[in-house]
Structures are given as C-alpha cells and as structure tokens.
Amino acid sequence: MDISESIFLKELGVHIRQLREKNSLSQQELANFCSIPKVQIGRIERAEVNTTVKTLVKIANALDVEPKELLNIISKK
C-alpha cells in the first residue's frame, strides 16, 4: 500500500483523537500525562506537525496502548 505523508499524518491524528476520546480524556489531560503542551496534542490531532517517536511513545503510554497501535491505521483512498 502506498500512502502519502500528509494522508498518513491526518489519519494518525484522527486515530489518536479517537483513542483519546475513547479513554474520556481531554487534550489537556492527555498533554499532562505526556508532559507536553496541550497545543502540541491539538497540532498532532490536526496533522499540523510530524511528531517524534518519543512523543508517540508518551501518547501510547498515556492511552494505555502499545505504540504500534497508534500506527495501526487504514488509509481510505
């Protein structure tokens, strides 16, 4: 499967938001768990930044999922 970077980042952001909402967390609460600014969570969810692997691991830990679960997204072409 071939996927563009922008589509991947967009789908990653949507997936993180869905997992955050499933865990009944606000962006601020997730940011607090990850020790990163709330604005950064919003930028990740809106695909405005290409975040680091370290941040993805923090987010995965806060959402109580394996880091690979964050990347388990399916492209809708």
Gaussian input, Z-matrix of N, CA and C with variables (Angstrom, degrees):
# hf/3-21g

backbone

0 1
 N
 C     1     B1
 C     2     B2     1     A1
 N     3     B3     2     A2     1     D1
 C     4     B4     3     A3     2     D2
 C     5     B5     4     A4     3     D3
 N     6     B6     5     A5     4     D4
 C     7     B7     6     A6     5     D5
 C     8     B8     7     A7     6     D6
 N     9     B9     8     A8     7     D7
 C    10    B10     9     A9     8     D8
 C    11    B11    10    A10     9     D9
 N    12    B12    11    A11    10    D10
 C    13    B13    12    A12    11    D11
 C    14    B14    13    A13    12    D12
 N    15    B15    14    A14    13    D13
 C    16    B16    15    A15    14    D14
 C    17    B17    16    A16    15    D15
 N    18    B18    17    A17    16    D16
 C    19    B19    18    A18    17    D17
 C    20    B20    19    A19    18    D18
 N    21    B21    20    A20    19    D19
 C    22    B22    21    A21    20    D20
 C    23    B23    22    A22    21    D21
 N    24    B24    23    A23    22    D22
 C    25    B25    24    A24    23    D23
 C    26    B26    25    A25    24    D24
 N    27    B27    26    A26    25    D25
 C    28    B28    27    A27    26    D26
 C    29    B29    28    A28    27    D27
 N    30    B30    29    A29    28    D28
 C    31    B31    30    A30    29    D29
 C    32    B32    31    A31    30    D30
 N    33    B33    32    A32    31    D31
 C    34    B34    33    A33    32    D32
 C    35    B35    34    A34    33    D33
 N    36    B36    35    A35    34    D34
 C    37    B37    36    A36    35    D35
 C    38    B38    37    A37    36    D36
 N    39    B39    38    A38    37    D37
 C    40    B40    39    A39    38    D38
 C    41    B41    40    A40    39    D39
 N    42    B42    41    A41    40    D40
 C    43    B43    42    A42    41    D41
 C    44    B44    43    A43    42    D42
 N    45    B45    44    A44    43    D43
 C    46    B46    45    A45    44    D44
 C    47    B47    46    A46    45    D45
 N    48    B48    47    A47    46    D46
 C    49    B49    48    A48    47    D47
 C    50    B50    49    A49    48    D48
 N    51    B51    50    A50    49    D49
 C    52    B52    51    A51    50    D50
 C    53    B53    52    A52    51    D51
 N    54    B54    53    A53    52    D52
 C    55    B55    54    A54    53    D53
 C    56    B56    55    A55    54    D54
 N    57    B57    56    A56    55    D55
 C    58    B58    57    A57    56    D56
 C    59    B59    58    A58    57    D57
 N    60    B60    59    A59    58    D58
 C    61    B61    60    A60    59    D59
 C    62    B62    61    A61    60    D60
 N    63    B63    62    A62    61    D61
 C    64    B64    63    A63    62    D62
 C    65    B65    64    A64    63    D63
 N    66    B66    65    A65    64    D64
 C    67    B67    66    A66    65    D65
 C    68    B68    67    A67    66    D66
 N    69    B69    68    A68    67    D67
 C    70    B70    69    A69    68    D68
 C    71    B71    70    A70    69    D69
 N    72    B72    71    A71    70    D70
 C    73    B73    72    A72    71    D71
 C    74    B74    73    A73    72    D72
 N    75    B75    74    A74    73    D73
 C    76    B76    75    A75    74    D74
 C    77    B77    76    A76    75    D75
 N    78    B78    77    A77    76    D76
 C    79    B79    78    A78    77    D77
 C    80    B80    79    A79    78    D78
 N    81    B81    80    A80    79    D79
 C    82    B82    81    A81    80    D80
 C    83    B83    82    A82    81    D81
 N    84    B84    83    A83    82    D82
 C    85    B85    84    A84    83    D83
 C    86    B86    85    A85    84    D84
 N    87    B87    86    A86    85    D85
 C    88    B88    87    A87    86    D86
 C    89    B89    88    A88    87    D87
 N    90    B90    89    A89    88    D88
 C    91    B91    90    A90    89    D89
 C    92    B92    91    A91    90    D90
 N    93    B93    92    A92    91    D91
 C    94    B94    93    A93    92    D92
 C    95    B95    94    A94    93    D93
 N    96    B96    95    A95    94    D94
 C    97    B97    96    A96    95    D95
 C    98    B98    97    A97    96    D96
 N    99    B99    98    A98    97    D97
 C   100   B100    99    A99    98    D98
 C   101   B101   100   A100    99    D99
 N   102   B102   101   A101   100   D100
 C   103   B103   102   A102   101   D101
 C   104   B104   103   A103   102   D102
 N   105   B105   104   A104   103   D103
 C   106   B106   105   A105   104   D104
 C   107   B107   106   A106   105   D105
 N   108   B108   107   A107   106   D106
 C   109   B109   108   A108   107   D107
 C   110   B110   109   A109   108   D108
 N   111   B111   110   A110   109   D109
 C   112   B112   111   A111   110   D110
 C   113   B113   112   A112   111   D111
 N   114   B114   113   A113   112   D112
 C   115   B115   114   A114   113   D113
 C   116   B116   115   A115   114   D114
 N   117   B117   116   A116   115   D115
 C   118   B118   117   A117   116   D116
 C   119   B119   118   A118   117   D117
 N   120   B120   119   A119   118   D118
 C   121   B121   120   A120   119   D119
 C   122   B122   121   A121   120   D120
 N   123   B123   122   A122   121   D121
 C   124   B124   123   A123   122   D122
 C   125   B125   124   A124   123   D123
 N   126   B126   125   A125   124   D124
 C   127   B127   126   A126   125   D125
 C   128   B128   127   A127   126   D126
 N   129   B129   128   A128   127   D127
 C   130   B130   129   A129   128   D128
 C   131   B131   130   A130   129   D129
 N   132   B132   131   A131   130   D130
 C   133   B133   132   A132   131   D131
 C   134   B134   133   A133   132   D132
 N   135   B135   134   A134   133   D133
 C   136   B136   135   A135   134   D134
 C   137   B137   136   A136   135   D135
 N   138   B138   137   A137   136   D136
 C   139   B139   138   A138   137   D137
 C   140   B140   139   A139   138   D138
 N   141   B141   140   A140   139   D139
 C   142   B142   141   A141   140   D140
 C   143   B143   142   A142   141   D141
 N   144   B144   143   A143   142   D142
 C   145   B145   144   A144   143   D143
 C   146   B146   145   A145   144   D144
 N   147   B147   146   A146   145   D145
 C   148   B148   147   A147   146   D146
 C   149   B149   148   A148   147   D147
 N   150   B150   149   A149   148   D148
 C   151   B151   150   A150   149   D149
 C   152   B152   151   A151   150   D150
 N   153   B153   152   A152   151   D151
 C   154   B154   153   A153   152   D152
 C   155   B155   154   A154   153   D153
 N   156   B156   155   A155   154   D154
 C   157   B157   156   A156   155   D155
 C   158   B158   157   A157   156   D156
 N   159   B159   158   A158   157   D157
 C   160   B160   159   A159   158   D158
 C   161   B161   160   A160   159   D159
 N   162   B162   161   A161   160   D160
 C   163   B163   162   A162   161   D161
 C   164   B164   163   A163   162   D162
 N   165   B165   164   A164   163   D163
 C   166   B166   165   A165   164   D164
 C   167   B167   166   A166   165   D165
 N   168   B168   167   A167   166   D166
 C   169   B169   168   A168   167   D167
 C   170   B170   169   A169   168   D168
 N   171   B171   170   A170   169   D169
 C   172   B172   171   A171   170   D170
 C   173   B173   172   A172   171   D171
 N   174   B174   173   A173   172   D172
 C   175   B175   174   A174   173   D173
 C   176   B176   175   A175   174   D174
 N   177   B177   176   A176   175   D175
 C   178   B178   177   A177   176   D176
 C   179   B179   178   A178   177   D177
 N   180   B180   179   A179   178   D178
 C   181   B181   180   A180   179   D179
 C   182   B182   181   A181   180   D180
 N   183   B183   182   A182   181   D181
 C   184   B184   183   A183   182   D182
 C   185   B185   184   A184   183   D183
 N   186   B186   185   A185   184   D184
 C   187   B187   186   A186   185   D185
 C   188   B188   187   A187   186   D186
 N   189   B189   188   A188   187   D187
 C   190   B190   189   A189   188   D188
 C   191   B191   190   A190   189   D189
 N   192   B192   191   A191   190   D190
 C   193   B193   192   A192   191   D191
 C   194   B194   193   A193   192   D192
 N   195   B195   194   A194   193   D193
 C   196   B196   195   A195   194   D194
 C   197   B197   196   A196   195   D195
 N   198   B198   197   A197   196   D196
 C   199   B199   198   A198   197   D197
 C   200   B200   199   A199   198   D198
 N   201   B201   200   A200   199   D199
 C   202   B202   201   A201   200   D200
 C   203   B203   202   A202   201   D201
 N   204   B204   203   A203   202   D202
 C   205   B205   204   A204   203   D203
 C   206   B206   205   A205   204   D204
 N   207   B207   206   A206   205   D205
 C   208   B208   207   A207   206   D206
 C   209   B209   208   A208   207   D207
 N   210   B210   209   A209   208   D208
 C   211   B211   210   A210   209   D209
 C   212   B212   211   A211   210   D210
 N   213   B213   212   A212   211   D211
 C   214   B214   213   A213   212   D212
 C   215   B215   214   A214   213   D213
 N   216   B216   215   A215   214   D214
 C   217   B217   216   A216   215   D215
 C   218   B218   217   A217   216   D216
 N   219   B219   218   A218   217   D217
 C   220   B220   219   A219   218   D218
 C   221   B221   220   A220   219   D219
 N   222   B222   221   A221   220   D220
 C   223   B223   222   A222   221   D221
 C   224   B224   223   A223   222   D222
 N   225   B225   224   A224   223   D223
 C   226   B226   225   A225   224   D224
 C   227   B227   226   A226   225   D225
 N   228   B228   227   A227   226   D226
 C   229   B229   228   A228   227   D227
 C   230   B230   229   A229   228   D228

   B1=1.4490
   B2=1.5264
   B3=1.2930
   B4=1.4568
   B5=1.5235
   B6=1.3166
   B7=1.4690
   B8=1.5261
   B9=1.3140
   B10=1.4622
   B11=1.5270
   B12=1.3179
   B13=1.4664
   B14=1.5192
   B15=1.3247
   B16=1.4667
   B17=1.5243
   B18=1.3254
   B19=1.4704
   B20=1.5206
   B21=1.3256
   B22=1.4619
   B23=1.5213
   B24=1.3381
   B25=1.4677
   B26=1.5194
   B27=1.3325
   B28=1.4623
   B29=1.5267
   B30=1.3267
   B31=1.4608
   B32=1.5288
   B33=1.3220
   B34=1.4624
   B35=1.5257
   B36=1.3188
   B37=1.4602
   B38=1.5133
   B39=1.3217
   B40=1.4696
   B41=1.5253
   B42=1.3244
   B43=1.4693
   B44=1.5340
   B45=1.3134
   B46=1.4711
   B47=1.5261
   B48=1.3355
   B49=1.4704
   B50=1.5270
   B51=1.3298
   B52=1.4660
   B53=1.5307
   B54=1.3159
   B55=1.4671
   B56=1.5315
   B57=1.3357
   B58=1.4688
   B59=1.5264
   B60=1.3240
   B61=1.4640
   B62=1.5279
   B63=1.3253
   B64=1.4694
   B65=1.5283
   B66=1.3402
   B67=1.4581
   B68=1.5311
   B69=1.3328
   B70=1.4672
   B71=1.5265
   B72=1.3324
   B73=1.4619
   B74=1.5183
   B75=1.3136
   B76=1.4585
   B77=1.5257
   B78=1.3078
   B79=1.4720
   B80=1.5265
   B81=1.3161
   B82=1.4709
   B83=1.5186
   B84=1.3221
   B85=1.4697
   B86=1.5266
   B87=1.3226
   B88=1.4594
   B89=1.5208
   B90=1.3061
   B91=1.4654
   B92=1.5240
   B93=1.3182
   B94=1.4650
   B95=1.5270
   B96=1.3343
   B97=1.4644
   B98=1.5299
   B99=1.3383
   B100=1.4666
   B101=1.5241
   B102=1.3147
   B103=1.4694
   B104=1.5238
   B105=1.3294
   B106=1.4579
   B107=1.5231
   B108=1.3274
   B109=1.4691
   B110=1.5320
   B111=1.3183
   B112=1.4658
   B113=1.5247
   B114=1.3137
   B115=1.4615
   B116=1.5298
   B117=1.3213
   B118=1.4648
   B119=1.5293
   B120=1.3265
   B121=1.4693
   B122=1.5233
   B123=1.3156
   B124=1.4606
   B125=1.5183
   B126=1.3131
   B127=1.4658
   B128=1.5293
   B129=1.3226
   B130=1.4663
   B131=1.5229
   B132=1.3176
   B133=1.4589
   B134=1.5216
   B135=1.3162
   B136=1.4703
   B137=1.5288
   B138=1.3245
   B139=1.4705
   B140=1.5278
   B141=1.3114
   B142=1.4597
   B143=1.5190
   B144=1.3242
   B145=1.4672
   B146=1.5255
   B147=1.3086
   B148=1.4532
   B149=1.5279
   B150=1.3089
   B151=1.4598
   B152=1.5271
   B153=1.3056
   B154=1.4613
   B155=1.5309
   B156=1.3024
   B157=1.4604
   B158=1.5267
   B159=1.3187
   B160=1.4678
   B161=1.5288
   B162=1.3157
   B163=1.4607
   B164=1.5206
   B165=1.3312
   B166=1.4640
   B167=1.5257
   B168=1.3222
   B169=1.4712
   B170=1.5250
   B171=1.3191
   B172=1.4680
   B173=1.5278
   B174=1.3310
   B175=1.4678
   B176=1.5271
   B177=1.3240
   B178=1.4690
   B179=1.5203
   B180=1.3219
   B181=1.4692
   B182=1.5266
   B183=1.3261
   B184=1.4628
   B185=1.5295
   B186=1.3390
   B187=1.4656
   B188=1.5183
   B189=1.3284
   B190=1.4658
   B191=1.5337
   B192=1.3463
   B193=1.4568
   B194=1.5299
   B195=1.3175
   B196=1.4584
   B197=1.5308
   B198=1.3284
   B199=1.4662
   B200=1.5323
   B201=1.3231
   B202=1.4681
   B203=1.5246
   B204=1.3303
   B205=1.4609
   B206=1.5316
   B207=1.3318
   B208=1.4624
   B209=1.5184
   B210=1.3191
   B211=1.4599
   B212=1.5093
   B213=1.3094
   B214=1.4615
   B215=1.5271
   B216=1.3226
   B217=1.4583
   B218=1.5189
   B219=1.3056
   B220=1.4529
   B221=1.5087
   B222=1.3164
   B223=1.4546
   B224=1.5218
   B225=1.3114
   B226=1.4614
   B227=1.5184
   B228=1.3071
   B229=1.4702
   B230=1.5038
   A1=108.38
   A2=115.48
   A3=121.73
   A4=108.10
   A5=116.77
   A6=121.16
   A7=108.45
   A8=116.50
   A9=119.51
   A10=109.59
   A11=115.01
   A12=119.96
   A13=111.42
   A14=117.25
   A15=119.33
   A16=111.38
   A17=117.21
   A18=119.82
   A19=109.73
   A20=117.21
   A21=120.46
   A22=110.68
   A23=117.18
   A24=120.32
   A25=111.37
   A26=116.81
   A27=120.81
   A28=110.55
   A29=116.43
   A30=120.60
   A31=111.45
   A32=117.12
   A33=120.80
   A34=109.68
   A35=116.65
   A36=120.68
   A37=112.74
   A38=116.45
   A39=120.85
   A40=109.78
   A41=116.18
   A42=120.46
   A43=111.01
   A44=116.68
   A45=120.10
   A46=109.81
   A47=117.20
   A48=119.68
   A49=111.10
   A50=117.36
   A51=120.71
   A52=110.62
   A53=117.32
   A54=120.44
   A55=110.39
   A56=116.54
   A57=120.43
   A58=109.76
   A59=116.29
   A60=120.32
   A61=111.24
   A62=117.46
   A63=121.25
   A64=110.91
   A65=115.67
   A66=121.41
   A67=112.52
   A68=116.46
   A69=123.00
   A70=112.45
   A71=115.03
   A72=120.47
   A73=110.12
   A74=116.04
   A75=120.68
   A76=108.02
   A77=116.04
   A78=118.77
   A79=109.88
   A80=116.77
   A81=119.96
   A82=111.23
   A83=116.87
   A84=119.73
   A85=111.04
   A86=117.09
   A87=119.74
   A88=110.50
   A89=116.16
   A90=120.54
   A91=111.32
   A92=116.80
   A93=120.50
   A94=111.18
   A95=116.96
   A96=120.88
   A97=111.03
   A98=116.37
   A99=121.54
   A100=112.84
   A101=117.53
   A102=122.44
   A103=111.72
   A104=115.01
   A105=121.03
   A106=107.64
   A107=117.74
   A108=119.65
   A109=112.34
   A110=115.99
   A111=121.84
   A112=110.80
   A113=116.83
   A114=120.71
   A115=110.72
   A116=117.10
   A117=120.46
   A118=110.89
   A119=117.26
   A120=120.42
   A121=109.18
   A122=116.84
   A123=120.82
   A124=112.08
   A125=116.94
   A126=120.66
   A127=111.06
   A128=117.46
   A129=120.87
   A130=109.40
   A131=117.08
   A132=121.14
   A133=112.26
   A134=117.72
   A135=121.57
   A136=112.35
   A137=117.07
   A138=123.01
   A139=112.32
   A140=116.67
   A141=120.80
   A142=112.30
   A143=116.96
   A144=121.37
   A145=110.05
   A146=114.62
   A147=122.10
   A148=104.92
   A149=116.23
   A150=121.04
   A151=111.94
   A152=116.16
   A153=121.30
   A154=111.20
   A155=114.45
   A156=120.19
   A157=109.49
   A158=117.63
   A159=120.75
   A160=111.08
   A161=116.88
   A162=120.25
   A163=110.64
   A164=117.48
   A165=119.88
   A166=111.29
   A167=117.23
   A168=120.33
   A169=109.64
   A170=117.91
   A171=121.28
   A172=110.71
   A173=115.88
   A174=120.22
   A175=110.17
   A176=116.72
   A177=120.56
   A178=110.81
   A179=116.97
   A180=120.54
   A181=111.06
   A182=116.77
   A183=120.63
   A184=111.71
   A185=116.35
   A186=120.81
   A187=112.16
   A188=116.24
   A189=122.86
   A190=112.15
   A191=115.06
   A192=121.18
   A193=108.51
   A194=116.07
   A195=120.60
   A196=107.87
   A197=117.91
   A198=119.41
   A199=113.02
   A200=117.22
   A201=119.37
   A202=111.87
   A203=117.99
   A204=121.48
   A205=111.01
   A206=117.30
   A207=120.08
   A208=110.94
   A209=115.86
   A210=120.66
   A211=112.91
   A212=116.87
   A213=122.10
   A214=109.41
   A215=114.66
   A216=120.72
   A217=108.47
   A218=115.34
   A219=120.96
   A220=108.34
   A221=116.14
   A222=121.18
   A223=110.48
   A224=115.05
   A225=121.40
   A226=106.90
   A227=116.58
   A228=120.45
   A229=111.08
   D1=133.45
   D2=178.35
   D3=-107.00
   D4=126.68
   D5=-177.27
   D6=-134.72
   D7=137.22
   D8=179.24
   D9=-75.26
   D10=156.27
   D11=179.38
   D12=-61.02
   D13=-41.44
   D14=-177.29
   D15=-66.61
   D16=-39.55
   D17=177.64
   D18=-66.52
   D19=-42.21
   D20=179.22
   D21=-59.64
   D22=-48.08
   D23=-179.05
   D24=-62.80
   D25=-38.46
   D26=178.91
   D27=-63.79
   D28=-45.66
   D29=-179.27
   D30=-69.82
   D31=-34.55
   D32=175.46
   D33=-62.33
   D34=-45.47
   D35=179.33
   D36=-61.45
   D37=-42.37
   D38=178.15
   D39=-63.59
   D40=-42.51
   D41=-178.98
   D42=-64.11
   D43=-42.95
   D44=178.22
   D45=-62.94
   D46=-43.68
   D47=178.52
   D48=-61.08
   D49=-42.49
   D50=179.66
   D51=-62.94
   D52=-43.21
   D53=178.73
   D54=-65.42
   D55=-39.79
   D56=179.41
   D57=-62.62
   D58=-46.25
   D59=-179.67
   D60=-67.03
   D61=-36.62
   D62=176.68
   D63=-60.14
   D64=-33.05
   D65=178.37
   D66=-89.03
   D67=8.45
   D68=179.41
   D69=54.06
   D70=43.39
   D71=178.41
   D72=-110.14
   D73=140.18
   D74=171.12
   D75=-81.12
   D76=167.49
   D77=174.92
   D78=-59.97
   D79=-39.22
   D80=-179.40
   D81=-63.90
   D82=-43.19
   D83=179.62
   D84=-63.87
   D85=-43.18
   D86=177.77
   D87=-62.84
   D88=-43.41
   D89=178.06
   D90=-59.56
   D91=-42.10
   D92=178.60
   D93=-62.19
   D94=-44.55
   D95=178.48
   D96=-60.79
   D97=-34.98
   D98=-175.81
   D99=-90.43
   D100=-8.07
   D101=-175.68
   D102=57.22
   D103=44.11
   D104=174.95
   D105=-132.18
   D106=160.24
   D107=-179.60
   D108=-65.80
   D109=146.24
   D110=178.19
   D111=-56.82
   D112=-39.42
   D113=-179.08
   D114=-59.34
   D115=-31.34
   D116=179.10
   D117=-67.58
   D118=-39.48
   D119=177.06
   D120=-61.02
   D121=-45.79
   D122=178.79
   D123=-60.77
   D124=-41.77
   D125=-179.81
   D126=-66.82
   D127=-35.30
   D128=176.84
   D129=-67.76
   D130=-46.45
   D131=-178.83
   D132=-64.43
   D133=-29.46
   D134=179.19
   D135=-93.51
   D136=5.65
   D137=178.10
   D138=61.59
   D139=34.33
   D140=179.14
   D141=-89.83
   D142=-12.66
   D143=179.48
   D144=-136.63
   D145=153.65
   D146=172.23
   D147=-100.19
   D148=96.65
   D149=-171.23
   D150=-74.16
   D151=167.54
   D152=-178.77
   D153=-85.21
   D154=161.18
   D155=175.55
   D156=-63.20
   D157=-37.96
   D158=178.67
   D159=-58.61
   D160=-41.87
   D161=179.08
   D162=-68.56
   D163=-39.43
   D164=177.63
   D165=-62.12
   D166=-37.45
   D167=177.55
   D168=-65.76
   D169=-41.79
   D170=177.18
   D171=-60.54
   D172=-44.23
   D173=-179.75
   D174=-64.50
   D175=-44.84
   D176=178.75
   D177=-58.76
   D178=-45.50
   D179=179.15
   D180=-61.37
   D181=-42.44
   D182=-179.86
   D183=-66.27
   D184=-31.73
   D185=-179.89
   D186=-90.47
   D187=1.07
   D188=178.34
   D189=58.87
   D190=44.46
   D191=175.03
   D192=-131.06
   D193=160.62
   D194=173.81
   D195=-69.39
   D196=144.68
   D197=178.89
   D198=-53.94
   D199=-35.71
   D200=179.53
   D201=-63.59
   D202=-24.77
   D203=178.03
   D204=-64.73
   D205=-32.28
   D206=177.66
   D207=-63.66
   D208=-32.11
   D209=-177.63
   D210=-90.24
   D211=-0.89
   D212=-178.98
   D213=-82.65
   D214=72.12
   D215=-179.00
   D216=-120.96
   D217=151.12
   D218=-178.81
   D219=-114.07
   D220=125.00
   D221=-179.89
   D222=-74.16
   D223=136.30
   D224=175.11
   D225=-107.64
   D226=97.94
   D227=-176.75
   D228=-79.45

